[in-house]
Amino acid sequence: MKLIGMLDSPYVRRVAVSLKRMGIAFEHESVSVFQGMARFSEINPVIKAPTFVTDDGQVLMESSLILDYVEFLQGPGKGLMPLTLAERTQTLRLTGLALVAYEKAVQIHYERNLRPAERQHGPWLERVSGQLKTACGELERELKARPLNAGMDIGQDGITIAVGWSFIQLVVGDHVSGEAFPVLAGFSAEAEALEIFRTLPMV
């Protein structure tokens, strides 16, 4: 199996850390969707990161769909998602909040770095920044009420949260600070200290 994409993408890194957490062997090809468009298009013509190539040559994309495939491949109880409905629902909620934060951080980053300053739309940036802060606020509240384990048995919700927080701090840390969300920041720091994260650094 092969994972294509740069680890500075939270979506790519989320898949990579999850695969490593499950002990699944994979080859990682670090290709940029910007500088490496020609190479990327050879593997996936729509140039979407992450791209995942299965052992039988199927090309998958979108991190959640890739991880759904891997969960099925592992079998019940051997993946990173809980088996009971209540636990799975809570995991899906936390994962969803973290993915919203990813999306909003990416939108802010692209608006500020790909669009000329005179063409950046202030109201749009304000709205997206508000959504990012709200998503982080909801995660902070959830983690206070029901702390997650940031140890070696970390689940999909914890991986998604920690990867997302590190990405947010890297690209839009001026919008969301650790001082404002200490529980979220503390949890993510603990997770980032794990070997599965340290061996797959974002930068």
C-alpha positions as CSV (number, residue, x, y, z in Angstrom):
1,M,0.0,0.0,0.0
2,K,1.2,3.5,-0.8
3,L,0.2,6.9,0.7
4,I,0.8,9.9,-1.6
5,G,1.1,13.5,-0.2
6,M,3.0,15.8,2.0
7,L,2.9,15.5,5.8
8,D,2.3,19.2,6.1
9,S,-1.2,18.4,5.0
10,P,-3.2,17.4,8.1
11,Y,-5.3,15.1,6.0
12,V,-2.2,13.2,4.7
13,R,-0.6,13.1,8.2
14,R,-3.9,12.0,9.8
15,V,-3.9,8.9,7.5
16,A,-0.1,8.3,8.0
17,V,-0.3,8.4,11.8
18,S,-3.4,6.2,11.8
19,L,-1.8,3.6,9.6
20,K,1.3,3.5,11.9
21,R,-0.9,3.3,15.0
22,M,-2.6,0.2,13.5
23,G,0.7,-1.3,12.6
24,I,0.0,-1.3,8.9
25,A,3.0,-1.3,6.6
26,F,2.8,1.3,3.8
27,E,5.1,3.3,1.5
28,H,4.9,7.0,1.8
29,E,5.7,9.1,-1.3
30,S,6.0,12.8,-0.4
31,V,4.6,14.6,-3.4
32,S,3.3,18.2,-3.4
33,V,0.0,18.9,-5.2
34,F,1.6,22.2,-6.2
35,Q,5.3,21.6,-7.0
36,G,4.8,18.0,-7.9
37,M,1.6,18.2,-10.1
38,A,3.1,16.2,-12.9
39,R,4.1,13.3,-10.7
40,F,0.9,13.4,-8.7
41,S,-1.2,13.3,-11.8
42,E,0.5,10.1,-12.9
43,I,-0.8,8.4,-9.8
44,N,-4.1,10.3,-9.4
45,P,-5.2,12.5,-12.3
46,V,-7.4,14.6,-10.1
47,I,-4.3,15.5,-8.0
48,K,-5.9,15.1,-4.6
49,A,-4.0,14.7,-1.3
50,P,-4.1,12.3,0.3
51,T,-4.1,9.7,-2.3
52,F,-3.9,6.0,-1.3
53,V,-3.1,3.1,-3.5
54,T,-4.3,-0.3,-2.3
55,D,-2.4,-3.5,-2.7
56,D,-4.6,-4.4,-5.7
57,G,-3.9,-1.0,-7.4
58,Q,-7.2,0.8,-6.5
59,V,-6.7,4.6,-6.1
60,L,-8.6,6.1,-3.2
61,M,-8.8,9.7,-1.9
62,E,-10.2,11.7,1.0
63,S,-8.8,10.9,4.4
64,S,-12.0,9.7,6.0
65,L,-12.8,7.4,3.0
66,I,-9.2,6.0,3.1
67,L,-9.5,5.3,6.8
68,D,-12.9,3.7,6.3
69,Y,-11.3,1.3,3.9
70,V,-8.4,0.6,6.3
71,E,-10.9,0.0,9.2
72,F,-12.7,-2.5,7.1
73,L,-9.4,-4.1,6.1
74,Q,-8.4,-4.5,9.7
75,G,-11.7,-6.0,10.8
76,P,-14.0,-5.3,13.8
77,G,-12.2,-4.4,17.0
78,K,-8.8,-4.1,15.3
79,G,-9.1,-0.5,14.0
80,L,-9.3,2.8,15.7
81,M,-13.1,3.2,15.8
82,P,-15.2,2.0,18.8
83,L,-17.7,-0.8,18.3
84,T,-20.5,0.4,20.4
85,L,-23.0,3.0,19.0
86,A,-22.6,5.5,21.9
87,E,-18.8,5.4,21.8
88,R,-18.7,5.5,18.0
89,T,-21.1,8.5,17.9
90,Q,-18.9,10.4,20.3
91,T,-15.8,9.6,18.3
92,L,-17.5,10.7,15.2
93,R,-18.5,14.0,16.8
94,L,-15.0,14.8,18.0
95,T,-13.5,13.7,14.7
96,G,-16.0,15.9,12.8
97,L,-15.2,19.0,14.9
98,A,-11.5,18.5,14.3
99,L,-12.1,18.1,10.5
100,V,-14.1,21.3,10.5
101,A,-11.1,23.0,12.2
102,Y,-8.8,21.6,9.5
103,E,-11.0,22.9,6.7
104,K,-11.3,26.4,8.2
105,A,-7.5,26.6,8.9
106,V,-6.8,25.6,5.3
107,Q,-9.2,28.2,4.0
108,I,-7.6,31.0,6.0
109,H,-4.1,29.8,5.0
110,Y,-5.0,29.8,1.3
111,E,-6.8,33.1,1.4
112,R,-3.8,34.8,3.0
113,N,-1.1,33.0,1.0
114,L,-2.6,32.4,-2.5
115,R,-4.7,35.6,-3.0
116,P,-3.1,39.0,-3.3
117,A,-3.6,41.1,-0.1
118,E,-5.7,43.7,-1.9
119,R,-8.1,41.0,-3.1
120,Q,-8.6,39.2,0.2
121,H,-12.1,39.4,1.5
122,G,-12.3,40.6,5.1
123,P,-15.8,39.4,5.9
124,W,-15.0,35.9,4.6
125,L,-11.9,35.7,6.7
126,E,-13.7,36.9,9.7
127,R,-16.5,34.3,9.2
128,V,-14.0,31.4,8.7
129,S,-11.9,32.5,11.6
130,G,-15.0,32.5,13.8
131,Q,-15.9,29.0,12.6
132,L,-12.3,27.8,13.4
133,K,-12.5,29.3,16.9
134,T,-15.9,27.8,17.5
135,A,-14.8,24.3,16.4
136,C,-11.8,24.6,18.8
137,G,-14.0,25.8,21.5
138,E,-16.3,22.8,21.1
139,L,-13.3,20.5,21.2
140,E,-12.1,22.2,24.4
141,R,-15.4,21.8,26.0
142,E,-15.7,18.2,25.0
143,L,-12.2,17.3,26.2
144,K,-12.9,19.0,29.6
145,A,-16.1,17.0,30.0
146,R,-14.7,13.7,28.7
147,P,-10.9,13.6,28.6
148,L,-9.3,11.5,25.9
149,N,-6.4,9.1,26.3
150,A,-3.3,10.6,24.6
151,G,-1.3,7.4,25.2
152,M,-0.3,4.5,22.9
153,D,-3.9,3.4,22.6
154,I,-5.0,6.7,21.2
155,G,-8.1,6.4,18.9
156,Q,-9.1,8.0,15.7
157,D,-10.7,11.0,17.4
158,G,-7.5,11.7,19.3
159,I,-5.2,11.4,16.3
160,T,-7.4,13.7,14.2
161,I,-7.6,16.3,17.0
162,A,-3.8,16.3,17.7
163,V,-2.8,16.4,14.0
164,G,-5.3,19.2,13.5
165,W,-4.1,21.3,16.4
166,S,-0.5,21.1,15.3
167,F,-1.5,22.1,11.7
168,I,-3.5,25.1,13.1
169,Q,-0.5,26.3,15.1
170,L,1.8,25.9,12.1
171,V,-0.3,27.9,9.6
172,V,-2.8,30.1,11.6
173,G,-1.6,30.2,15.1
174,D,-2.3,33.9,15.3
175,H,-6.0,33.1,15.1
176,V,-6.1,30.3,17.7
177,S,-3.7,30.2,20.6
178,G,-2.9,27.5,23.2
179,E,-3.6,30.1,25.9
180,A,-7.2,30.3,24.7
181,F,-7.6,26.5,24.5
182,P,-5.3,25.0,27.2
183,V,-6.9,21.5,27.4
184,L,-6.9,21.1,23.6
185,A,-3.3,22.3,23.4
186,G,-2.2,20.1,26.3
187,F,-3.8,17.0,24.9
188,S,-2.2,17.6,21.5
189,A,1.2,18.1,23.0
190,E,1.0,14.7,24.8
191,A,-0.1,13.0,21.6
192,E,2.7,14.6,19.6
193,A,5.2,13.2,22.1
194,L,4.2,9.6,21.0
195,E,6.5,7.8,18.7
196,I,3.8,7.4,16.0
197,F,3.7,11.2,15.8
198,R,7.4,11.9,16.2
199,T,8.3,9.6,13.4
200,L,5.9,11.3,11.0
201,P,6.6,15.0,11.7
202,M,4.5,17.7,10.0
203,V,7.7,19.7,9.1
